[in-house]
Amino acid sequence: MAYRELVRRWHQGVLAADGGHWDAALEAFAGIPEPPARICFNVGCVELLAGRPGEALRAFNRTVAKDNSLAVGFFQRGFVHLQLEMYEEALSDYHTAFSHLRENPFIDYKQLGLRHILYAWEVLYSMAAVQCRLQQWQEARATLEKAVVWRPEGRTAVLDMALEKVQNCLVLEPMQVPLGEFFRPRKKEVEQLDSKDFLGKPKVISSIIPNDEYFGFEPLRLQKQGFYEHSADALRDSETGYCRVLSLYHPEDSEKLAVKARSLVFVLARGADGWATAIYDGQKLRIPSSLLEPASKMDKWKISDGIPLPPAQVPPSRLPGKQKPESGGENASANDAGAQMDFKVPPAGGEASSKPARAVVLRACCECSVVLRAGEVPALPQLRALLRDSFAQQAEQGKLSYRNSDGKALGEVLGEEDLGKMWQQLTDGRVTLCCQDLDSHAGRPILYRMLAQHPYPAQGPGDLEFSKGDMLDILSEVNEDWLEGCCNGKTGIFPKCFATQLRCGAAFL
């Protein structure tokens, strides 16, 4: 028998005995094959309560046979022997019980489930009661005097009265385990008999399908842009997904809801009765399958229910330039962290043509760092003076770099040879030139700049958070979808589709 079932029957028997149902208790205990000593002890106690000492004796015989060190078992069997006037056997049981105490004043059986403490003086007292019935008065007096040595505080009066009775040759009544006390299973084991659902029922917390009530699990899958699509493992057939309604339909269970013709619904399941369960306008409804047709791929991009579409990955169209830059012009903006300078330079020396030479406008993007004293806010003229000095110093000492024709690697301009290589990178009349402060971004080169088209809140500790309209310095390309950049003094990664690239270059006039 499994231990759990043993505990269950054990508990049922104890509850029946507590209610005074002796036969029900004995039946529960009898249902335990090969019962342990504590169960046999309980059977003996129930038989005593039922007034059957002979059956109780057989139960206690099984108790001490299974556990020959159980002192309380010998003590209780001695009481039954005395009730059956088997005095020699009772005296032997009390001697055995006292020897199993091993010179301890008491044994507390609470840890084993019995709310009783067996004292050594009680065993000696019951031993003297048997000796009185055997007319062994001197032995009974000696036993009681021995019990006085083991007596606890406050029990002196009981033993003194017993000595007086033995002196007058009066018989003593033996002691026993209080009626109604049994070995009980542990409370924690009883509480664990009934299965408990610690997890509870699953509940949909977030779903791409409005008002989704689906309970279950599905393998992880990549989300596609703009619409929800089941994975192949989750789809049993092609009868679920987005469908278009062919004609106007009014659900019977909803008077206000009306599904317009050509509307898109998401079908959760189709039944054999010709009805489908679908989601429309955030509500679940039943609709005839004959009114549904599979939605085309273009329809799926028009769905407004579910996850909103991410920002478009196509950069905005380039604004047409209407103004021609002036020769030697210089523009500085206090709202940007950099400045734009236009220069007229001759075309590359290798370009020889019969056509009139055309000037090349080189637009250089510069950025610098200006250190301000703590607590001092400069006025606008002072700020312009600081920027003018910083830009002049950067123009002389800053790091010049250009973008190769492949658009990925950067070439550093350190001398005339590097400058010649830069002019060789002219493609369609354009070349990228950057003038970077040596202390900017810890010496890491800026590949190019981008303008944030949408705000991006950081999704993790390594993300770069920015707002719409912020300028982003691109430090590296993580992959085709993610970039590493710097904004507002912070460095991190962000989705490429949230910003558009700013182009700085040279064009022929």
TORGUPA-233523 format. One line per field, with one value per residue (C-alpha): residue number from 1; chain; z, x, y. Coordinates in pm, whole numbers. Example, Ala and Ser with C-alpha at 12.3 -4.5 7.8 and 13.67 -1.06 7.14 Angstrom:
2
resi <- c(1 / 2)
chain <- c(A / A)
zz <- c(780 / 714)
xx <- c(1230 / 1367)
yy <- c(-450 / -106)
This chain:
509
resi <- c(1 / 2 / 3 / 4 / 5 / 6 / 7 / 8 / 9 / 10 / 11 / 12 / 13 / 14 / 15 / 16 / 17 / 18 / 19 / 20 / 21 / 22 / 23 / 24 / 25 / 26 / 27 / 28 / 29 / 30 / 31 / 32 / 33 / 34 / 35 / 36 / 37 / 38 / 39 / 40 / 41 / 42 / 43 / 44 / 45 / 46 / 47 / 48 / 49 / 50 / 51 / 52 / 53 / 54 / 55 / 56 / 57 / 58 / 59 / 60 / 61 / 62 / 63 / 64 / 65 / 66 / 67 / 68 / 69 / 70 / 71 / 72 / 73 / 74 / 75 / 76 / 77 / 78 / 79 / 80 / 81 / 82 / 83 / 84 / 85 / 86 / 87 / 88 / 89 / 90 / 91 / 92 / 93 / 94 / 95 / 96 / 97 / 98 / 99 / 100 / 101 / 102 / 103 / 104 / 105 / 106 / 107 / 108 / 109 / 110 / 111 / 112 / 113 / 114 / 115 / 116 / 117 / 118 / 119 / 120 / 121 / 122 / 123 / 124 / 125 / 126 / 127 / 128 / 129 / 130 / 131 / 132 / 133 / 134 / 135 / 136 / 137 / 138 / 139 / 140 / 141 / 142 / 143 / 144 / 145 / 146 / 147 / 148 / 149 / 150 / 151 / 152 / 153 / 154 / 155 / 156 / 157 / 158 / 159 / 160 / 161 / 162 / 163 / 164 / 165 / 166 / 167 / 168 / 169 / 170 / 171 / 172 / 173 / 174 / 175 / 176 / 177 / 178 / 179 / 180 / 181 / 182 / 183 / 184 / 185 / 186 / 187 / 188 / 189 / 190 / 191 / 192 / 193 / 194 / 195 / 196 / 197 / 198 / 199 / 200 / 201 / 202 / 203 / 204 / 205 / 206 / 207 / 208 / 209 / 210 / 211 / 212 / 213 / 214 / 215 / 216 / 217 / 218 / 219 / 220 / 221 / 222 / 223 / 224 / 225 / 226 / 227 / 228 / 229 / 230 / 231 / 232 / 233 / 234 / 235 / 236 / 237 / 238 / 239 / 240 / 241 / 242 / 243 / 244 / 245 / 246 / 247 / 248 / 249 / 250 / 251 / 252 / 253 / 254 / 255 / 256 / 257 / 258 / 259 / 260 / 261 / 262 / 263 / 264 / 265 / 266 / 267 / 268 / 269 / 270 / 271 / 272 / 273 / 274 / 275 / 276 / 277 / 278 / 279 / 280 / 281 / 282 / 283 / 284 / 285 / 286 / 287 / 288 / 289 / 290 / 291 / 292 / 293 / 294 / 295 / 296 / 297 / 298 / 299 / 300 / 301 / 302 / 303 / 304 / 305 / 306 / 307 / 308 / 309 / 310 / 311 / 312 / 313 / 314 / 315 / 316 / 317 / 318 / 319 / 320 / 321 / 322 / 323 / 324 / 325 / 326 / 327 / 328 / 329 / 330 / 331 / 332 / 333 / 334 / 335 / 336 / 337 / 338 / 339 / 340 / 341 / 342 / 343 / 344 / 345 / 346 / 347 / 348 / 349 / 350 / 351 / 352 / 353 / 354 / 355 / 356 / 357 / 358 / 359 / 360 / 361 / 362 / 363 / 364 / 365 / 366 / 367 / 368 / 369 / 370 / 371 / 372 / 373 / 374 / 375 / 376 / 377 / 378 / 379 / 380 / 381 / 382 / 383 / 384 / 385 / 386 / 387 / 388 / 389 / 390 / 391 / 392 / 393 / 394 / 395 / 396 / 397 / 398 / 399 / 400 / 401 / 402 / 403 / 404 / 405 / 406 / 407 / 408 / 409 / 410 / 411 / 412 / 413 / 414 / 415 / 416 / 417 / 418 / 419 / 420 / 421 / 422 / 423 / 424 / 425 / 426 / 427 / 428 / 429 / 430 / 431 / 432 / 433 / 434 / 435 / 436 / 437 / 438 / 439 / 440 / 441 / 442 / 443 / 444 / 445 / 446 / 447 / 448 / 449 / 450 / 451 / 452 / 453 / 454 / 455 / 456 / 457 / 458 / 459 / 460 / 461 / 462 / 463 / 464 / 465 / 466 / 467 / 468 / 469 / 470 / 471 / 472 / 473 / 474 / 475 / 476 / 477 / 478 / 479 / 480 / 481 / 482 / 483 / 484 / 485 / 486 / 487 / 488 / 489 / 490 / 491 / 492 / 493 / 494 / 495 / 496 / 497 / 498 / 499 / 500 / 501 / 502 / 503 / 504 / 505 / 506 / 507 / 508 / 509)
chain <- c(A / A / A / A / A / A / A / A / A / A / A / A / A / A / A / A / A / A / A / A / A / A / A / A / A / A / A / A / A / A / A / A / A / A / A / A / A / A / A / A / A / A / A / A / A / A / A / A / A / A / A / A / A / A / A / A / A / A / A / A / A / A / A / A / A / A / A / A / A / A / A / A / A / A / A / A / A / A / A / A / A / A / A / A / A / A / A / A / A / A / A / A / A / A / A / A / A / A / A / A / A / A / A / A / A / A / A / A / A / A / A / A / A / A / A / A / A / A / A / A / A / A / A / A / A / A / A / A / A / A / A / A / A / A / A / A / A / A / A / A / A / A / A / A / A / A / A / A / A / A / A / A / A / A / A / A / A / A / A / A / A / A / A / A / A / A / A / A / A / A / A / A / A / A / A / A / A / A / A / A / A / A / A / A / A / A / A / A / A / A / A / A / A / A / A / A / A / A / A / A / A / A / A / A / A / A / A / A / A / A / A / A / A / A / A / A / A / A / A / A / A / A / A / A / A / A / A / A / A / A / A / A / A / A / A / A / A / A / A / A / A / A / A / A / A / A / A / A / A / A / A / A / A / A / A / A / A / A / A / A / A / A / A / A / A / A / A / A / A / A / A / A / A / A / A / A / A / A / A / A / A / A / A / A / A / A / A / A / A / A / A / A / A / A / A / A / A / A / A / A / A / A / A / A / A / A / A / A / A / A / A / A / A / A / A / A / A / A / A / A / A / A / A / A / A / A / A / A / A / A / A / A / A / A / A / A / A / A / A / A / A / A / A / A / A / A / A / A / A / A / A / A / A / A / A / A / A / A / A / A / A / A / A / A / A / A / A / A / A / A / A / A / A / A / A / A / A / A / A / A / A / A / A / A / A / A / A / A / A / A / A / A / A / A / A / A / A / A / A / A / A / A / A / A / A / A / A / A / A / A / A / A / A / A / A / A / A / A / A / A / A / A / A / A / A / A / A / A / A / A / A / A / A / A / A / A / A / A / A / A / A / A / A / A / A / A / A / A / A / A / A / A / A / A / A / A / A / A / A / A / A / A / A / A / A / A / A / A / A / A / A / A / A / A / A / A / A / A / A / A / A / A / A / A / A / A / A / A / A / A / A / A / A / A / A / A / A / A / A / A / A / A / A / A / A / A / A / A / A)
zz <- c(0 / -81 / 219 / 112 / 123 / 461 / 603 / 455 / 621 / 944 / 957 / 878 / 1162 / 1414 / 1312 / 1349 / 1695 / 1802 / 1703 / 1903 / 1595 / 1711 / 1432 / 1161 / 1318 / 1334 / 972 / 860 / 1051 / 920 / 563 / 616 / 517 / 740 / 986 / 1183 / 1564 / 1611 / 1413 / 1620 / 1936 / 1816 / 1748 / 2105 / 2249 / 2041 / 2154 / 2516 / 2457 / 2295 / 2606 / 2441 / 2646 / 2480 / 2136 / 2286 / 2424 / 2080 / 1931 / 2194 / 2136 / 1772 / 1886 / 2097 / 1839 / 1573 / 1809 / 2111 / 2239 / 2263 / 2638 / 2619 / 2435 / 2722 / 2971 / 2806 / 2762 / 3131 / 3207 / 2987 / 3154 / 3491 / 3370 / 3265 / 3606 / 3443 / 3720 / 3647 / 3284 / 3388 / 3634 / 3360 / 3118 / 3377 / 3445 / 3069 / 3029 / 3313 / 3165 / 2825 / 2997 / 3032 / 3361 / 3210 / 3426 / 3133 / 2759 / 2559 / 2264 / 2110 / 1829 / 1732 / 1732 / 2079 / 2313 / 2627 / 2851 / 3015 / 3356 / 3534 / 3864 / 3688 / 3569 / 3923 / 4067 / 3833 / 3921 / 4292 / 4202 / 4056 / 4361 / 4585 / 4398 / 4445 / 4821 / 4796 / 5033 / 5125 / 4758 / 4679 / 4958 / 4827 / 4474 / 4589 / 4783 / 4463 / 4280 / 4530 / 4406 / 4045 / 4135 / 3978 / 4182 / 4292 / 4288 / 4646 / 4781 / 4537 / 4637 / 5008 / 4989 / 4799 / 5071 / 5331 / 5142 / 5110 / 5483 / 5541 / 5285 / 5042 / 4669 / 4432 / 4096 / 3800 / 3564 / 3186 / 2881 / 2897 / 2703 / 2362 / 2304 / 1988 / 1766 / 1504 / 1163 / 1126 / 1048 / 742 / 596 / 641 / 472 / 171 / 114 / -118 / -439 / -472 / -791 / -708 / -1060 / -1106 / -1437 / -1715 / -1792 / -2102 / -1994 / -2332 / -2677 / -3028 / -3089 / -2920 / -2636 / -2683 / -2445 / -2573 / -2298 / -2386 / -2509 / -2848 / -2954 / -2977 / -3323 / -3496 / -3536 / -3885 / -3947 / -3913 / -3863 / -3657 / -3829 / -3663 / -3685 / -3895 / -3582 / -3433 / -3744 / -3790 / -4123 / -4332 / -4194 / -3942 / -4001 / -4150 / -4370 / -4545 / -4489 / -4815 / -4698 / -4403 / -4102 / -3768 / -3492 / -3307 / -2963 / -3010 / -3118 / -3147 / -3331 / -3710 / -3935 / -4247 / -4590 / -4696 / -4329 / -4206 / -3922 / -3763 / -3762 / -3454 / -3544 / -3783 / -3668 / -3850 / -3820 / -4073 / -3816 / -3740 / -3425 / -3514 / -3372 / -3507 / -3366 / -3041 / -2981 / -3028 / -3234 / -3436 / -3808 / -4092 / -4272 / -4605 / -4558 / -4526 / -4783 / -4715 / -4701 / -4950 / -4842 / -4915 / -4688 / -4394 / -4405 / -4364 / -4037 / -3752 / -3476 / -3304 / -3288 / -3457 / -3760 / -3685 / -3850 / -4223 / -4313 / -4630 / -4556 / -4643 / -4985 / -5020 / -5022 / -5348 / -5308 / -5433 / -5297 / -5423 / -5162 / -5171 / -5205 / -4870 / -4683 / -4321 / -4119 / -3747 / -3553 / -3177 / -3185 / -3336 / -3186 / -3510 / -3787 / -4165 / -4382 / -4761 / -4960 / -5332 / -5433 / -5773 / -5906 / -5875 / -6055 / -6269 / -6427 / -6760 / -6996 / -7280 / -7092 / -6872 / -6530 / -6275 / -5908 / -5651 / -5334 / -5043 / -4744 / -4434 / -4114 / -3805 / -3439 / -3134 / -2755 / -2558 / -2188 / -1971 / -1612 / -1351 / -1251 / -1539 / -1826 / -2110 / -2302 / -2670 / -2794 / -2559 / -2672 / -3038 / -2958 / -2785 / -3083 / -3330 / -3143 / -3104 / -3472 / -3577 / -3353 / -3477 / -3841 / -3775 / -3540 / -3597 / -3754 / -4122 / -4272 / -4587 / -4683 / -4951 / -5256 / -5108 / -4834 / -4544 / -4466 / -4366 / -4494 / -4280 / -4441 / -4299 / -4598 / -4965 / -5071 / -4864 / -4999 / -5354 / -5266 / -5129 / -5461 / -5636 / -5437 / -5620 / -5728 / -5914 / -5801 / -5429 / -5154 / -4776 / -4556 / -4178 / -3939 / -3594 / -3262 / -3140 / -2800 / -2943 / -2868 / -2704 / -3035 / -3224 / -3576 / -3674 / -3980 / -4059 / -3897 / -3885 / -3789 / -3556 / -3729 / -3433 / -3056 / -2932 / -2560 / -2438 / -2420 / -2239 / -2062 / -2389 / -2591 / -2698 / -2605 / -2809 / -2914 / -3252 / -3418 / -3230 / -3418 / -3396 / -3451 / -3597 / -3457 / -3606 / -3793 / -3575 / -3853 / -4128 / -3875 / -3574 / -3541 / -3263 / -3213 / -2975 / -2874 / -2589 / -2450 / -2434 / -2649 / -2732 / -3004 / -3172 / -3466 / -3798 / -3916 / -3649 / -3818 / -4161 / -4275 / -4328 / -4622 / -4632 / -4960 / -5254 / -5575 / -5907 / -5986)
xx <- c(0 / 122 / 208 / -45 / -328 / -203 / -220 / -568 / -707 / -520 / -681 / -1026 / -997 / -892 / -1178 / -1426 / -1288 / -1313 / -1678 / -1745 / -1793 / -1586 / -1679 / -1612 / -1275 / -1182 / -1292 / -1068 / -769 / -838 / -811 / -438 / -241 / 59 / -30 / 260 / 283 / 106 / -199 / -216 / -194 / -493 / -691 / -625 / -739 / -1060 / -1131 / -1094 / -1341 / -1581 / -1557 / -1375 / -1056 / -985 / -965 / -767 / -510 / -458 / -411 / -150 / 28 / 69 / 186 / 478 / 559 / 611 / 796 / 947 / 1091 / 759 / 730 / 376 / 268 / 385 / 234 / -109 / -94 / -15 / -336 / -535 / -372 / -472 / -832 / -832 / -687 / -366 / -152 / 179 / 167 / 68 / 360 / 599 / 468 / 519 / 874 / 945 / 791 / 1006 / 1322 / 1245 / 1237 / 1615 / 1634 / 1459 / 1196 / 950 / 901 / 702 / 524 / 405 / 658 / 511 / 156 / 38 / -50 / 66 / 373 / 460 / 620 / 840 / 653 / 321 / 469 / 588 / 250 / 70 / 329 / 243 / -129 / -61 / 146 / -144 / -369 / -104 / -103 / 260 / 223 / 589 / 693 / 416 / 541 / 900 / 782 / 594 / 896 / 1096 / 829 / 872 / 1231 / 1105 / 807 / 781 / 706 / 344 / 279 / 384 / 28 / -76 / 210 / 169 / -195 / -99 / 154 / -115 / -353 / -86 / -14 / -383 / -379 / -607 / -588 / -463 / -621 / -373 / -305 / -348 / -326 / -620 / -925 / -960 / -587 / -454 / -151 / -245 / -84 / 106 / -99 / 109 / 67 / -311 / -321 / -136 / -383 / -597 / -435 / -398 / -375 / -91 / -73 / -444 / -619 / -434 / -547 / -474 / -278 / -180 / -281 / -249 / -607 / -857 / -1055 / -871 / -992 / -776 / -627 / -315 / 38 / 199 / 568 / 754 / 763 / 877 / 614 / 556 / 492 / 136 / -70 / -87 / -9 / -15 / 292 / 275 / 275 / -18 / -234 / -417 / -556 / -606 / -951 / -829 / -688 / -809 / -1117 / -1333 / -1711 / -1907 / -2229 / -2378 / -2439 / -2617 / -2524 / -2825 / -2670 / -2580 / -2830 / -2579 / -2302 / -2323 / -2054 / -2037 / -1976 / -1610 / -1502 / -1204 / -1246 / -1005 / -1142 / -1045 / -1218 / -1471 / -1730 / -1883 / -2224 / -2122 / -2054 / -1721 / -1595 / -1428 / -1303 / -1448 / -1406 / -1262 / -1556 / -1597 / -1892 / -2031 / -2076 / -2180 / -1879 / -2055 / -2016 / -1637 / -1362 / -986 / -832 / -562 / -212 / -277 / -581 / -366 / -171 / -493 / -593 / -622 / -693 / -390 / -32 / 15 / 241 / 601 / 744 / 802 / 1153 / 1154 / 1320 / 1120 / 1169 / 1454 / 1339 / 1424 / 1706 / 1612 / 1897 / 2252 / 2525 / 2741 / 3115 / 3287 / 2956 / 2945 / 2636 / 2626 / 2319 / 2285 / 2019 / 2254 / 2565 / 2757 / 2802 / 2783 / 3042 / 3031 / 3354 / 3422 / 3702 / 3830 / 3747 / 3992 / 4317 / 4270 / 3951 / 4036 / 3755 / 3682 / 3378 / 3413 / 3543 / 3265 / 3312 / 3258 / 3063 / 3201 / 2966 / 3161 / 2985 / 3176 / 3113 / 3305 / 3291 / 3279 / 3363 / 3168 / 3243 / 3007 / 2737 / 2806 / 2561 / 2721 / 2527 / 2456 / 2752 / 2985 / 2847 / 2901 / 3256 / 3324 / 3181 / 3382 / 3705 / 3620 / 3532 / 3847 / 4056 / 3878 / 3927 / 4302 / 4334 / 4019 / 4017 / 3913 / 3762 / 3569 / 3337 / 3447 / 3234 / 3109 / 2941 / 3081 / 3448 / 3590 / 3920 / 4121 / 4270 / 4618 / 4801 / 4789 / 4795 / 4487 / 4320 / 4380 / 4226 / 3923 / 3861 / 3883 / 3576 / 3349 / 3041 / 2769 / 2930 / 2913 / 3161 / 3126 / 3367 / 3348 / 3550 / 3538 / 3673 / 3947 / 3779 / 3434 / 3290 / 3615 / 3798 / 3548 / 3474 / 3124 / 3014 / 2725 / 2437 / 2068 / 1757 / 1507 / 1169 / 995 / 1058 / 1221 / 1189 / 1470 / 1364 / 1677 / 1990 / 2188 / 1930 / 1965 / 1662 / 1576 / 1290 / 1156 / 1383 / 1700 / 2031 / 2194 / 2565 / 2610 / 2917 / 2866 / 2616 / 2519 / 2323 / 2082 / 1813 / 2005 / 2260 / 2487 / 2473 / 2517 / 2263 / 2257 / 2582 / 2454 / 2560 / 2348 / 2171 / 1837 / 1626 / 1739 / 1382 / 1326 / 1557 / 1660 / 2013 / 2137 / 2365 / 2654 / 2844 / 2977 / 2790 / 2890 / 2729)
yy <- c(0 / 348 / 561 / 823 / 569 / 441 / 794 / 839 / 522 / 601 / 945 / 807 / 554 / 818 / 1047 / 760 / 674 / 1038 / 1030 / 713 / 492 / 196 / -44 / 216 / 292 / -76 / -122 / 167 / 28 / -323 / -192 / -133 / -443 / -516 / -237 / -85 / -92 / 239 / 124 / -197 / 14 / 221 / -98 / -215 / 119 / 111 / -245 / -133 / 150 / -97 / -320 / -610 / -669 / -1004 / -842 / -557 / -805 / -957 / -610 / -517 / -850 / -747 / -404 / -527 / -795 / -528 / -290 / -466 / -133 / 50 / 105 / 242 / -75 / -298 / -54 / -68 / -448 / -480 / -291 / -534 / -835 / -694 / -648 / -1013 / -1111 / -1233 / -1083 / -1254 / -1146 / -794 / -777 / -891 / -626 / -348 / -466 / -462 / -115 / 21 / -130 / 33 / 371 / 324 / 514 / 816 / 984 / 990 / 940 / 1197 / 1027 / 1353 / 1328 / 990 / 1125 / 1018 / 1303 / 1126 / 1129 / 796 / 860 / 609 / 654 / 567 / 236 / 160 / 260 / 16 / -250 / -201 / -234 / -580 / -680 / -582 / -822 / -1094 / -1019 / -909 / -614 / -578 / -582 / -329 / -98 / -123 / -50 / 261 / 384 / 343 / 539 / 824 / 862 / 901 / 1114 / 1460 / 1767 / 1796 / 1419 / 1352 / 1341 / 1067 / 837 / 914 / 811 / 495 / 402 / 450 / 220 / -50 / -13 / -86 / -372 / -193 / -266 / 10 / 86 / 68 / 355 / 353 / 577 / 820 / 703 / 862 / 909 / 745 / 762 / 1022 / 1096 / 1420 / 1727 / 1819 / 1471 / 1493 / 1835 / 1695 / 1411 / 1623 / 1741 / 2117 / 2318 / 2556 / 2705 / 2764 / 2803 / 2984 / 3335 / 3541 / 3850 / 3988 / 3875 / 4007 / 3897 / 4134 / 3974 / 3646 / 3376 / 3092 / 2875 / 2682 / 2713 / 2752 / 2741 / 3071 / 3223 / 3540 / 3811 / 3947 / 4311 / 4436 / 4120 / 3804 / 3476 / 3134 / 2916 / 2599 / 2384 / 2573 / 2553 / 2228 / 2340 / 2650 / 2722 / 2980 / 3325 / 3652 / 3641 / 3895 / 3907 / 3888 / 4056 / 4242 / 4019 / 4086 / 3838 / 3699 / 3734 / 4102 / 4366 / 4654 / 4471 / 4460 / 4315 / 4525 / 4378 / 4354 / 4376 / 4178 / 3926 / 3684 / 3328 / 3126 / 2800 / 2652 / 2401 / 2108 / 2280 / 2546 / 2818 / 2986 / 3158 / 3487 / 3817 / 4143 / 4492 / 4351 / 4112 / 3739 / 3624 / 3332 / 3384 / 3149 / 3006 / 3063 / 3441 / 3420 / 3415 / 3410 / 3756 / 3840 / 3933 / 4301 / 4293 / 4185 / 4511 / 4708 / 4544 / 4795 / 4545 / 4396 / 4518 / 4856 / 4875 / 4972 / 5283 / 5245 / 5143 / 5358 / 5696 / 6009 / 6161 / 6413 / 6772 / 6953 / 7201 / 7546 / 7753 / 7737 / 7762 / 8069 / 8060 / 8050 / 8062 / 7947 / 7860 / 7783 / 7676 / 7684 / 7414 / 7149 / 6997 / 7061 / 7315 / 7306 / 7484 / 7518 / 7553 / 7592 / 7360 / 7258 / 6912 / 6629 / 6691 / 6382 / 6516 / 6680 / 6772 / 7005 / 7128 / 7436 / 7352 / 7338 / 7422 / 7151 / 7238 / 7040 / 7026 / 6933 / 6826 / 6935 / 6881 / 6994 / 6990 / 7318 / 7314 / 7558 / 7645 / 7511 / 7756 / 8000 / 8043 / 8243 / 8502 / 8449 / 8661 / 8477 / 8141 / 8234 / 8339 / 8006 / 7817 / 8026 / 7953 / 7585 / 7541 / 7723 / 7499 / 7190 / 7292 / 7298 / 6999 / 6792 / 6447 / 6446 / 6133 / 6043 / 5760 / 5518 / 5457 / 5129 / 5332 / 5127 / 5193 / 5530 / 5668 / 5904 / 6220 / 6269 / 6421 / 6519 / 6154 / 6076 / 6389 / 6268 / 5933 / 6114 / 6292 / 5956 / 5846 / 6089 / 5894 / 6081 / 6401 / 6322 / 6250 / 6244 / 6442 / 6459 / 6675 / 6515 / 6633 / 6403 / 6371 / 6289 / 5943 / 5825 / 5837 / 5619 / 5747 / 5852 / 5660 / 5894 / 6077 / 5998 / 6192 / 6023 / 5994 / 5830 / 5824 / 5504 / 5409 / 5186 / 4819 / 4701 / 4824 / 4837 / 5032 / 5396 / 5604 / 5913 / 6137 / 6234 / 6488 / 6394 / 6371 / 6030 / 5968 / 5618 / 5439 / 5091 / 4873 / 4575 / 4404 / 4499 / 4596 / 4737 / 5018 / 5141 / 5514 / 5803 / 6067 / 6318 / 6179 / 5820 / 5526 / 5219 / 5024 / 5102 / 4976 / 5116 / 5178 / 5447 / 5701 / 5820 / 5890 / 6245 / 6287 / 6530 / 6540 / 6733 / 6800 / 6958 / 7289)
